[in-house]
Structure formats: structure tokens, C-alpha cells
Amino acid sequence: MDLEQFIIKTPYLYHLTSQANAANIIAQRLLYSANELITRSGDEGIQNVKREKRAGHFPLTVDGVAISLRDQRPISQVALPKCLTDGWNIGDFLYHLNDRVFMWPTIKRLNSHYGRYANENPVIFRFLTRAIIEANPHVKFCRLNSGATRANSHLGGKAPERGPSSFLPAADFNFSIANVAEVTFEGQCVITGGFSYSDSPEGIFQQVD
């Protein structure tokens, strides 16, 4: 995939988070993966969460600040093993997911995720794609909703395969721009350039000072 064309055709990237996390994200201009936040908490008793499914939102504290990790309820631990590749087990896959910051490239893609959390009044951040990718060249792309393991009738009732090659740099992403479902960053994502926030995908986005 041509990265420059992706940037031109996808001017914004969207990230959904709990209201509890928004102020800290704005102050730090940083997004951390779940694994990074768990490590930074310094709590040895929760390190195993990196390889376990979060059935509900998971609270933790980092540098005295309360943070909420979003649940992973769409992941079926029955369906998941049937679609993993390269010898991965459930723990391997969950660790891989938890090691990434996730963004969505379109309002349509965002809406498919937002619907599950609309009643919680989450915060949606909108970032400038060029600024974010230039500041975070470790960006990788995924062509499916990696955290949803719904069966696909075209695949004999199995969910689409996923594993080490699910997240790829642009040069190795041999699909069209329209096939980008998720834009991800391992470890952390530096926020730069102008950005804004809203309480719904179709709402008015307010610029962050």
C-alpha cells in the first residue's frame, strides 16, 4: 500500500477512550498500549493481564493517575483458537493486541466499535493522519477488526485468520486503502499536530488547545 496515498485519502484517524482517560491523554500528548500501562503501573500482581482477556473494563493506576483499560468482550475464547496461525495460542494473541494503540481510519469503521460503548459516553479523539504517522513511523495496518472473532460464513463458520502477520507496515500491506480496518502503533503513539474531540462520531469536534 502506498503510504502517501493512504495519508491523502484518510485525513483523520480516530481513537475512542473512556472519559476517565481523556484529560491525561490531552496533558501528556501520548497514547500508551495496555501492556505499556500495565508495566508502568509497577503492580506485579496484574502483569498476567497482558495475556488474559479482559471481561470488563480494567482499572489501574499509573503515576498516581487512575486509568481504565477497555474490555475485550468481543473476543470469543472458543472461536479464537480456530483462527490463530503460526502456532499462536490465546495468550500470545492477547499479548499482541495489548501491545498496540488502536485507531480507526474512517467514521464508518469507528461506528462499528463505538456502538458497543455509546451508553458510557466515551470520548472520541480525532487526529491528523499525516502528523500522527510522521511522528510515529512504527505504524502498522490491519485489514480486519482484530479484536472481534465473529464467525464468517464464507470461511466455513470460522473467524478470519489472525496471527503475527495481521499487523503490517504499509510496504507489506498488499491490500487496498479501503481494506484498512485498523491503524496501530506498538507500545505508544506520540500525539502531534492539531487534534480535536467529540462525544459521538457524528458530533461536533472541539479543537484541543
N, C-alpha and C positions, 0 to 999 in steps of 0.2 A: 504494500500500500504506500502511496506517495504521501509522506507526512505533511508536506506543504499544502497539498490539495485537501487533506483532512482538516487542517487548520483553517483554510479559506472557507470550506463548506460547513464547518462546525465552529462557529464563532464563540460559542459558550459551552462550558462544562458545568454540570450541576452536582451538588453534594447535599445529601439530606442528613440531618443530625437532630439530636434531642435539644430542646430549649436549654437544658442544663449545661450543654457543652458550648453553646454559641458564643457567649461572652469571652470565654477563654480562647477560643479559636480566633476571634477578632483581635484580642490583645496580643496573642503570640504570633499571628500570621503563619501558623503551622498546623498541618493536619498529621496526626500520627496513626499508624496502624494499631489494631487491637493488641498485637504482640508487643509492639513498642510501648504502649501504655501500660500493659501488664508488667513488663520489665521495669519500667520507670517507677511503678508503684513501690517497688522494693519489697513487696509482700511475697515471701517464699511460699506461702500457703495457697496462692492462686496461680502459680506458674503452669500448673497442669491444664488450666482453662485454655491455653493456647492450642491444645489438641482435642478439646471436647466441644460438643455442640452446646451453644447457649440456648436453653429452652425458653428463657425470658431475658429481659434486659438485665445487664450485669453491672452493679455499681462498684466503683473502686476510687481510690484517692491517689492523686499524683501531685507531689509538691504542695500538699495541703488543699488541693482543689478537687472537689467531687466531680466525677465523670461517670457517664453512663454508656456502656457498650450495648449496641443494639442486639436484639435476639436473632437467632438463626432458625426460626421455626420452619421456614420453607424447605429445609434440608431434611429429607427422609433418610434415616439411617438403615432402612430396609432397602430402599431403591438405590442409594448411593454406591454400595459395593459393586452393584451390577454394571455400573457405567465408568468405573475407575480404570485407568490404564497404567502401564509401566510398573506393575506390582505395587501400586499405592494402596494403602489401607485408609480407613476413615480418618484416623488421626493425622496421617500425612496430608490428606486433602484439607482438613480443617485448619491445620497449621499454615498451609499455603494460603488459604483465604484470609486468615487472621493476620497475615504478614503484609497485607495490602490496604492502601487507602483507595476507596472506590468513588468514581464519578460517572455520571451518565451524560451522553453526548447530545441528547435531544429531550425536549419536553415529553414527547411520546414515551421514550424509554424511562424517563423519570416517573411518569404517571403510573407505570406498571409496578413500580416499587412504592410510590407514595400512598397508594390506596390502602395498603395494609396499616399505615400509621397515621392516617388523616385525623382520626379521632384523638390523637395525642398532641395535636397542634405542633408538629415538628418545625424546625427552621430549614429552609432551603437556601443554600448559598449558590450564587451564580458567578462563575469566574470567567475571565477572558482566556480562551483556549491558547492563544499564542503566548501570552505572558506565562501561563502555568507550565506549558510544555518547554519553553525556553529555559525556565528556571529549574525544571525537573526532567532532564533528558533521560532518566531511567524509566520513563513512561512505557507501559505495555498495554496491549489491547486484547479484548476478549470478545468472541462472537456470540456468546450466549450468556444468559443470566446464570452466572456460575454458582450462586447460592440456592438455586431452585432446582429440585430434582424431580420435576413432574414427568410422568411417562409420556412418550411420544408415539402415537400410533404408527407413524412412518418408520419407526425403529423397532417394531415388534413389541411395543409396550414398554420399552426401556427409555430411560432418560438419555439425552445426548452424552457422548463420552466426554470425560474431563480428566485432566492429569497435568503433568509438567509442561505440556505444550499448549495448555489452554490460554495462557497469557504470553503474548508475543510482542517483540518490538515491531515497529512499523515495517521495517525492511523484510521481516519474516511473516508478516500478516498477509497471506495470499488470498484475501477476500476483498470485496468492495467496501468503500466507506460506509455504505448503507448497512453493512453487516456488523459494524462495530456496536456492540451492546454495552460494553463497559470500558472505561478508561481507568487504568490503575497505576499505582505507584508503590513500590516496595518500601516498607519502613516508614517513610514520611513524605510529605509533599509541602514544599515551601509555597506560601501564598504571596504572589506579587502581582502588580498591576491593579487597576481598579476592579472592585468586586461589590456585589450587592446581595441583598437577602429578601426573602418573602416568606409568608406563612402558607402559601399554596403555589403549585406550578403555574396556575393561570392568574395569580395575584400580581399586584404592583411590586416591583423590586425596588427596594430603597438602597441607595448608594451608601457604602461604609466610608466614613471619613478617614 
